[in-house]
Amino acid sequence: MNYYLGLDIGSSSIKAALVEVDSGKSIGVIQEPKEEMGMFAQKNGWAEQEPLDWWLHICNAIKSLKKQYNVNKTQIKGIGISYQMHGLVLIDKEGNPLRRSIIWCDSRAVAIGNQAFSEIGEDKCASQLLNSPANFTASKLKWVKENEPDIYKQIYKFMLPGDFVAYKFSNTINTTISGLSEGIFWDFKNDTIADFLLEHYGIDKNLVPDIVDTFGKQSSVDEKGAAESGLEVGTPIFYRAGDQPNNALSLNVFNPGEVAATGGTSGVVYAVTESLSAKESSRVNNFAHVNYTKGSAARIGKLLCINGAGIQYRWLLNNLAVSSYEEMNNLASDIAIGSDGVCLIPFGNGAERMLNNKEIGTRIVNLNLNNHHKGHMCRAALEGIAFSFVYGMEILKSDGIKPSVIRAGNDNLFRSEIFANTVATLIEQEIEIYNTTGAIGAARAANLHKGDFESFSKTIMDNDHVMTFMPFKDKKPYLEAYNNWKKELELILNK
């Protein structure tokens, strides 16, 4: 039996998966390290990780996978890589990291990005970058230039986290258009590297890695990479993408109108469009999707993030007198739609980009201490998080998204019938649930170097489909509850 290896480089752990080459069937997934990876924060709002730690955990994960599933290195026929987006890795001419990686949740470059947005011009940024430079990789690189000039002078190339991992396997430096777009280095209007942004930041274009296709032979494992990873020399790297585009790929989301959703600690709605509209660029991010290619119809992923999602429900689990999510869901199911007027505004996990970066916190309103109990709190929390997803979908629709199908992973929030039914009914759209992960998706994507998207789609349908939530015909009670919630939210936003 032959396998593809999929790697998902997160900020809390590395996941490695094996899938069968022929069937796409998942064999197993390993996580390294067993506890969460740490972050280094020298100042508030900073977040860094050591790139060589990712590599160490990847090598350990591959070793564990081979041992646990009795696989030898000759059976692994290709590699697919998913990685935490927007990170910055800097290497010198010898290929050594010059400093820790400034990762996605580090906010030190916000002011730099905002200033560039103003100076370059909002219209130009929206029409060519499809985003504000904001706190993305390009702005982080400018921060290094301004604040660590000695390090900046030694840079041979900058990379995204997935680029660095591919480099460690192969000793080959390259990146993808999708990757450059997530760093805000891509000019969509001219379909080329965003020279005007590099010039504005004073960044040498030679620091940009060579560009390879997202699907195809990007490089091969060399002798050093083989010795350290336990893979065979010559094993090809066939695929690389950031975690959110890769999550969409894992859910078979490639075409305009298809939407991927995740409901973990934070929530994400990722919708594919062929439009280069970016009128909501201050609230929605726009990136080249995995199947974006120069000179053909655009495939743009519109990414809307909801920070205050599952973290809200977890907080209740930890602080209410309840023992499990199942108990909370059972308590909530005894309460009528609308939670008897109790509204929970779930934005307690920092600033919310979709609310124009306001930090409004969590609010519980209309709580009657004589009539309401923890069941009302559980229902109001699930509804409040669902309503925030619906609110986000309204923003996406205002930017031209016409959803035709929504697919979601079988994760915490989408396991709740109340949550999933509320979203499906309000947006009048079926929600298909799939049991998959980013590492499995990345492993399967290694097979897309053959260009057979139809077989890829069939693999997901055959192996992963769990169930479909259908919108209820009687939308009225849900709409009434949502409008009550939205009225409370707008009172807060308009203060």
N, C-alpha and C positions, 0 to 999 in steps of 0.2 A: 504493500500500500504506500502511496506517495502523498505528501502533505504540503500545505502552505503554512507558513508561520506568520501570525499577525501580532503586532506589538501596539499597545496603547500607552503612551507616555503621559500620565497625568501628573498633577502637582502633589497628589497624596500617595499614589502608588503606580507601579508599572504592572500592566496585565499582558500576559502572553497567551496566545491561543493557537491551537492546531486545528485545521480543517482538512478533510479529504479533498484532493485535487479534483477527482472526477465528480463526486456527488455534492461537494460543498458542505457536507455534514460536519458539525462541530464535534471534535474528539474530546477536547478539554481546555480549560482555562486555568492559568496559575497567576497568583498575585505575589509580587515582591515589592518592598519588604512586607512581612506579615503585619507589622504596625505601620502607622502613617509616616510618610517621609516628612521631615521637618522643613521649615522655611527659615531663612535668616532675615531678620528685620532690624537693621541698624537704627532706623528711625521709624516713627509712625507713618504708615502708608507705604512703606517699602516692603518688597518681598523678593528674595533671591534664593536660588538653589544652585548647587554645584553640578555642572553638567556631567562630570565624571562619575557622580553618584548614580545618575540615570543609567549610565553604561554598565556600572557594576551590577545594579539590580537586574538589568536586561540579561546580562551574562548568567546570573544566578537563576533567573526565570527559565531561560533556555535549557540550562542543565537540569532543572527540576522537571520540566516538561518531558525531556527525552527519557529521563529515568522513570517517571511515573507512568508514562504511556509506552515504554519499551520501544522507543523510536531511535534509529541511528541517524547520523548526520546526512548520509547519502539519500535518505528518504525525504528530506526537506528540500523542495524544489523551487522555492521562491519566498520572498519576504514582502509583507505589506506593513506600512508604518502609519499610525495615527498619533497625534501629539497635541499637547497643550498649546493653544494658539497664542500669538502676539508676543512670545518670549524673544529675548535677544541674547545670542551667544556670540562671543568675539574670540577669534583665534589669531595667533601669530603665524609667521611663515612656516614654522615647524609643526603647526597644527595643534599647538597647546592652547587651552582656554586662557585668556588674559585676565579674566575676572569671573566671579560667579554670574550665572545667567540672571538678568532682570526679567522676572516672569510676568504672566498675564495680569495678575491682580496687584502689581506694583503701580502706585499712582504718582510717582515723583515727576513724571513728564507732562502732567495735565496742563500746567500753565504754558509750557512750550508749545504744545499742540493747539491750545486755544489762541495763542498769539499768532501762530502760523495761519490758522483759520481766518483770523481777522485780516492779517496782512496780505495773504494770497487772494483772499476774497471768497466769501461763502458760495457765490454762484460757480466760480471756477472749481472749487473743491467738490461741490455737489455734482457738477457735470463731468468732471474728469477723474476724480478720486472716488466718487460716490459716497464720500464720508468726510467728516472733519478729520484732520491728522490726529486730533485728540491725544489719547495716551497710548497710541499704538507703537509698534516696533520702531518706526522711523523717528518718532519723537524721543524714544528712549535712547536711540543712537545719538541724536543731537544732544541729549543730556550728558552722555559720556564725553562728547567732544567739548562741551562747555565746562564740565566739572572734573574730568579726569584726562586732561590733555596728554599726559605721558602715556597713558594706556591707549588713547585714541591713535597716537603716532605709530604704535606697534601693530595696529590691526592689519591683517592680511585680507580677511573676509569676515563679514557678519553672516550669521545664520539664524534660522528659526530652530527650535528644539529638535524637530524631526530631521532637519538637514544635518544637524550635528551627529545624531544617532546613525544616519546613513553613512556619514563620513567615517565614523569609528569602525563600521563594518568594512568599508571599501577603500578608505584613503582617497576618496573622490569627493570634490566639493561641488554641489549643485543644489538647485532649488526649483520650485514650480511657479507658474503664474498664479495659481490659487494661493500659494504661500506668500508670494510678494504682495498680493492684494490684501491679505489679512494684516500685513505689516504697513499698509498704505504706501506701497512703493509702485503701484501699477496705475497707469494712465489709461482708463477705459476708452476715452474718446479717440485716442491715437493708437490704442492697442500696443503699448510699449511701456518700458520702464518710465516712471514719472520723473523725467529729468528736471522739470521745473521745481518739484519739491526738493530733490537732491540739491539743486542750486540754491534754493532758498535757505536750506539748512547748512550749506557749505560742505556737503558730504561728497567724497570722491566716488564717481560711478564705478571705479575699478574694485570697490569693496563689495559690489553686488556679485553673488555667485552666478555661474552659468545656469541657464534655464533648460530644464528637461520636461518632457510630457508627464502629466500626473499618472497616466497608465502607460507602461512600457518599460523596457529595460533601462533603468536609471544608472545603475552601477552594479558591480559584483563584489562579493566578499573576497578580500585579499588575504595573504598569508597571516598577517598580524591580526586582522579581524577574525579570521578562522581560529587561530590559536586561542584568542581571548574568549570568543563566543561559543566555541564548540560546534560551529557550523562548518560545512565543507567549503574549501576554496572554490570560487567560481559561482557560488549560490547567488542568483540574481535578486536585486531589489527591484520590484515591479510596480510599487505604488507608494504614495506618500500624501497625506492630507492632514489638515488641522482637525481637532476633535469634533467640532460641530458639523462641518461639511461631511466628515467621515460618519458621524452618527446618522446624517440624512441618507448617505449611501447605504449604511447598514439596514435602513428601513425601506430601501428601494425608492428613494425620493430623488428623481433626476430631472423631471419635466415641469414646465410652467403649470402652476395650480396645485402641485403636490407639496404637502407640508409635513415636516417632521416635528414632533413635540417630545420634550422630556420633562419629567416632573420629579426631580430629585430635590436636593437641598435648595437649589434655585431652579427656576423653570426656564425653558427655552422654547421658542417657536421659530422654526427655520423654514422659510417658504421660498420655493424656486420660481423665478420669473425670467422672461426674456427682455424685460423692460430695463432701461438704464435710468429710470426715474429715481431720484434720491431726495424727494421733497421732504421726507421725514428723516433726513440724514442726522439730525441732532438726537433722534430717539431710536433709530433703527440703523444697524450696521449693514453694509452691502459688500459682499465679497464675491470673487470669481468662484463658482461652484466647481466641484471636482471634474465635471464634464465640460467646462468652459474651454473653448479652443479659439485661437485667433482666426479672424476672417469668416466665422460662421455665426449663426444666430446665438445671441448671448445666452448664457446660463448663469444667472446671478442668484446667489443665496442671500435672502434678506433675513437677518438674525435679530430677533427681539429677545432680550433677556429680562427675566423677572427674578430679582434677587430674593424677594420675600415670598418663597413658595413653601417647599417641604420643610424648611427650617422652622416654620411656624407650627406645623403639626407636631414636629419632634419636640419643640419647646413645651407644648401642651402635654405630650406623653411624659416628659420629665417632671412636670410641675403640677399636673392634676393627679388625683388619687385614682390612677388607672394603671393597668399592668402591661397592656399591649396595644398596638394599632388595631388589632382585631376587635378588642373590647371597645375602643373609641368608635370604630365604624359601626358596631352594633348599637352603641348608645345613640349615635347620630341618626341611625336609620329609624329610630322610634320617634324622631322629631319631624314635624311637617316641613315641606318646602318653605324656605324663607326664615326658618329658625325662630318663628314666633316674634319676628321683628328684630332679633339680635343681629347686629352687623359686626363683622370683624374685618378691619382694614389690615392686610397682612404684610405691610412694607416695613419690617423691622430689621432688615439686614443690610443697612447702609443706604447710600443714595441710589435712587432708581432712575436709570437712563430714560425709560419710557415715560417717566413723569418729569422730564427735563432736568434730571439730576437732583431733584428735590429729595431731601431725607426727611420723610414725614413720620417714620416710626410705625409701630403697630397701635391701632386704636380698637377698643371694644366699645360699641355704642348701643344704646337702648337696652341695656341689661337691667332687668327688674329683679331685685334681690328676693322678692317674695315668690315669684313665679318661675324663674329660670334656674336651671341647674347645669351640671357639667355636660349633659347630653346636648343642650342648646349650644354650649361653647364648641363642642366637637363638630356639630353640624355647621355652625356659623363659620368655623375655621375652614372646613372643606369647601363650603360655598364661597367664602371670601377669596380663597386661592383660585377656585374655578372662575370666579368673576374677574379676577386679575388677568387670567389667560384670555377671557372673552374681550376684555378691554384692550389687551394687546393685539388681538385679532382685528379689532376695529381700526386700530392704527395702521396695521398692515393693509387692510382693505382700502383705507384712504390713500395709500401709496400704490394702489393698482393691483394688489394681489386678489385674485379670484380663486379661492380654494376649491379644488375638485375632490381631493381626498386628504385626510389627515391620518398619519401613521405615528404610533407612539410605542416606545419601549415598555415592557411589562415591569415598570418600576413602581416605587412606593405609591405615588398619588394615583396613577392610572390603574392600580389594583383596587381602588375604592370606586364602587359603583356610583355612589353619590357624586363624587368629583367628575368622573367620566361622563355620566348621564347629563349632568348639569351643563358641561361644556358642549357636548354633542347637540343637546336640545337647543341651546341658545344660539349656536352658530349654524344650526340646521344642517349638520354634516355628520356623516358616519365617521367614527374613529376606530381604525383598525389597530389591534394590539399585537405586537410581535415580541417573541422571547429571544432577544439577541443582545450583543454587547459590541462596543467599539473595536475590541481586539478581534472578535470573530469577523466583523465587517471588514476590517483591514486585511485579515488573512484571505477572505473570499475575493477581495478586490485585486489581490495579486493575480487572479485568473483573468482579469479584465484586460490584460495586455494583449489578449487574443481578440478583444473588441466585441465579444458576444454578450451584449447587455440583456438579451432575451433569456438566455440560460441563467444568467446571474439573478434576474428577477424571479425565475421559476424556482431557483434554489431557496430563496427567501420564503416564497409562498409555501413550498413543500415542507420546509424544515421548521419555520419559526412562527407561523400565524397561530395565535392563541384564540382570539375571539374578536367580534366587532360590536361596538356599542352603537345602537341606532338612535337617532333623535326621537324623542317622544312626540306624539301628535299634538298633545295639549301643552303648548308652550307658555300659556298665559301665566300660571303661577311662578314659573321660572323667570319670566320677563319682569313680573312685578317685583320679585325679590331682587333681581339684578338692578332694576331702576332705583330701588330703595338704597342699595349698596352704592351705586354710582352717585346718587345725590349726596350721600355722606362723604364720599371721596372728594367730590367737587367742592363741597363746603370747606374741606381742609386745604385743597389746592388753591382756592381763591382767597384765602385769608391774607 
